[in-house]
Amino acid sequence: MFFREGDAVHKRLRKLSLQASVLATALAILPMGADAAGLGKITVLSALGQPLRAEVELTASREELNTITARLASHDAFKQAGIEFVPALAGVKLSIDKRPSGTSVIRMSSDRPVNEPFLDLLIELNWASGRLVREYTFLLDPAPDVLAPKPAPQVTAPTAKSAAGCGASRTRAETA
């Protein structure tokens, strides 16, 4: 009797194994969003008090790159995400570009200096077959020249000749 129960369990396991193999093969054959565009790491190239310059890595197929657009999400999208739309973001422009290495990036830039130490923003991608919104939070470090130690002002000690002259004029003023 034990042998028969083990035999039934063995048959069930073989059947499940076969089903899992068929499912895995079917999933491997189906395109599962492999062509879906995506956003990667952000690299901030500017400092606090400077116009914003940053790049976001962009992953997309050639077909998607033909129709893809990037922009800051709407004020409503910021509200829904619970993110304040700060005035510093009002002049931020996004453009899709390629690095010399051939990788696609979204370049962010502004004309005005950004004086907010950190920014929360939502980037929205739209293309023919999809849409993506992603949040980024980043810190703007102070500019290197602001952090560099300032040279101390040079103070020169009076020379013996000028000190004697000062003493002599003081003596005349005191006697007069």
C-alpha positions in Angstrom: 0.0 0.0 0.0 2.8 2.4 0.8 4.4 1.7 -2.6 1.2 2.6 -4.4 0.9 6.0 -2.5 4.5 6.8 -3.3 3.8 5.8 -6.9 0.8 8.2 -7.0 2.9 11.0 -5.5 5.7 10.4 -8.0 3.2 10.6 -10.9 1.8 13.8 -9.5 5.2 15.3 -9.2 6.1 14.3 -12.8 2.9 15.9 -14.0 3.6 19.1 -12.1 7.1 19.1 -13.4 5.9 18.8 -16.9 3.4 21.6 -16.5 6.0 23.8 -15.0 8.3 23.1 -17.9 5.6 23.9 -20.5 4.7 27.1 -18.6 8.4 28.2 -18.4 8.9 27.6 -22.1 5.7 29.5 -23.0 6.9 32.4 -20.8 10.3 32.4 -22.4 8.8 32.6 -25.9 6.4 35.4 -25.1 7.7 39.0 -25.2 7.1 40.2 -21.7 7.8 43.9 -21.9 11.3 43.4 -23.1 10.7 46.4 -25.3 9.3 48.6 -22.4 11.2 51.8 -22.0 12.8 52.5 -18.6 14.5 55.1 -16.5 17.7 54.4 -14.7 20.2 56.2 -12.5 20.4 60.0 -12.2 23.7 61.9 -12.4 23.7 65.5 -11.1 26.3 67.6 -12.9 25.6 71.0 -11.2 25.8 72.4 -7.7 23.6 74.5 -5.4 23.3 78.0 -6.7 24.0 77.0 -10.4 21.6 76.3 -13.2 20.4 72.6 -13.1 22.3 70.1 -15.2 21.6 66.4 -14.8 21.3 63.2 -16.8 19.0 60.2 -16.3 19.8 56.9 -18.0 17.2 55.9 -20.6 16.6 52.3 -21.7 14.5 52.0 -24.9 14.4 50.1 -28.1 15.1 51.9 -31.4 11.4 51.9 -32.2 10.5 53.4 -28.8 13.2 56.1 -29.2 11.5 57.2 -32.4 8.4 58.2 -30.6 9.5 58.7 -27.0 9.1 62.1 -25.2 10.2 63.1 -21.7 8.8 65.9 -19.6 8.2 66.8 -16.0 4.9 65.3 -14.9 1.9 67.5 -14.5 1.2 69.5 -11.3 -1.7 67.0 -10.7 0.7 64.1 -10.9 2.9 65.8 -8.3 -0.2 66.3 -6.0 -1.3 62.6 -6.4 2.3 61.5 -5.5 2.3 63.7 -2.5 5.2 65.8 -3.8 5.4 69.5 -3.7 6.0 71.2 -7.1 8.7 73.8 -6.0 9.2 76.9 -8.1 12.7 75.9 -9.0 11.2 73.1 -11.2 9.2 75.6 -13.3 12.0 76.3 -15.8 13.4 72.8 -16.0 13.7 71.4 -19.6 14.1 67.8 -20.5 15.6 66.5 -23.8 16.5 63.1 -25.1 20.1 62.7 -26.2 22.9 60.2 -26.7 26.2 60.1 -24.9 29.4 59.6 -27.0 29.3 55.9 -25.9 25.9 55.6 -27.6 23.7 55.2 -24.5 20.5 57.2 -24.4 20.0 59.8 -21.7 17.5 62.4 -20.7 19.3 65.7 -20.1 17.7 68.1 -17.6 18.6 71.8 -17.6 17.4 75.1 -16.4 18.3 78.7 -17.2 18.0 79.9 -13.6 20.2 78.9 -10.6 18.6 76.4 -8.3 18.9 77.3 -4.6 16.9 74.4 -3.2 19.4 72.0 -1.5 17.4 69.0 -2.6 14.8 68.4 -5.3 11.9 65.9 -5.7 10.7 65.5 -9.2 8.6 63.3 -11.4 9.7 62.5 -14.9 7.1 61.3 -17.3 8.0 59.2 -20.4 5.5 58.7 -23.2 5.9 56.6 -26.3 3.7 54.9 -28.9 3.0 51.8 -26.8 3.4 53.0 -23.2 3.8 55.6 -20.5 6.1 55.7 -17.4 6.3 58.1 -14.5 9.2 57.8 -12.0 10.2 59.9 -9.0 13.7 61.1 -8.4 15.0 62.8 -5.3 18.5 64.3 -5.3 20.8 66.6 -3.4 22.6 69.6 -4.8 25.9 70.0 -3.1 27.4 73.5 -2.7 29.7 74.5 -5.5 33.4 73.5 -4.9 34.5 77.2 -4.9 32.1 77.8 -2.0 33.6 74.9 0.0 37.3 75.8 -0.8 39.1 77.7 2.0 39.5 81.3 1.3 43.1 82.7 1.6 43.6 84.8 4.7 44.0 88.5 4.0 47.7 89.6 4.0 48.6 91.9 6.8 51.9 93.6 6.6 53.7 94.8 9.7 54.9 98.4 9.7 58.5 98.8 8.9 61.0 100.4 11.3 61.2 103.6 9.1 57.4 104.1 9.0 57.1 103.3 12.7 59.7 106.0 13.5 57.9 108.5 11.3 54.6 107.8 13.1 56.3 108.3 16.5 57.8 111.6 15.4 54.6 113.0 14.1 52.8 112.0 17.3 55.5 113.7 19.4 55.0 116.9 17.4 51.3 116.8 17.8 51.6 116.2 21.5 54.0 119.2 21.9 52.0 121.6 19.8 
